[in-house]
Amino acid sequence: MPQAPFAPVNLIPANAENRYEVTSADLPLSCPMPGMSLWNSHPKVYLAIEATGGAKCPYCGAQYVLLD
């Protein structure tokens, strides 16, 4: 049987960077973020970033910076 073609999926590699810039469109912020490949990551955790403009994931140490 021929295989059906599929569209390539552009996922953000989870835990591939140490610093991520996010905007208010990304809130509520979670790590890993939607769109990250999750198979090799940690459980989803929500991060409070609104008050300080920055947050650090307790699992992987990723730094998030709120741009707006």
C-alpha positions in Angstrom: 0.0 0.0 0.0 1.3 3.5 -0.8 1.7 5.7 2.2 -0.2 8.9 2.3 1.9 12.1 2.2 1.9 14.2 5.3 2.8 17.7 6.0 6.0 18.3 7.9 5.4 19.4 11.5 7.5 22.2 12.7 7.9 21.6 16.4 10.1 23.6 18.8 12.7 21.2 20.3 11.9 20.9 24.0 14.8 21.8 26.3 16.9 22.7 23.3 17.6 26.3 24.5 18.3 27.8 27.8 16.4 31.1 27.1 13.0 31.6 25.5 11.4 35.0 24.7 7.6 34.9 25.0 4.8 37.4 24.6 1.4 37.8 26.1 0.0 35.6 23.4 1.9 32.7 25.0 0.1 33.2 28.4 -0.6 31.2 30.5 3.0 30.1 30.2 3.8 26.5 30.6 7.0 24.5 30.2 7.2 22.7 27.8 5.3 25.2 25.7 2.6 24.1 23.2 4.5 23.4 20.0 7.5 21.8 21.6 8.1 18.2 21.0 7.1 16.5 24.2 8.4 12.9 23.9 11.7 13.7 25.6 10.6 16.4 28.0 9.3 16.7 31.5 5.8 17.0 32.9 4.0 20.3 32.0 4.4 23.0 34.7 2.8 26.4 34.6 5.1 29.4 35.3 4.1 32.7 36.7 5.8 35.3 34.6 3.4 38.3 34.5 4.5 39.9 37.8 8.3 39.9 37.2 8.7 39.5 33.5 10.9 36.4 33.9 10.5 32.8 35.1 12.7 29.7 35.4 11.4 26.1 34.9 12.1 24.0 38.0 12.5 20.9 35.9 14.8 21.8 33.1 16.1 25.3 34.1 14.8 27.0 30.9 14.7 30.8 31.4 11.6 32.6 30.0 11.5 36.3 29.4 8.3 38.2 28.8 8.7 40.7 26.0 5.5 42.7 26.3 
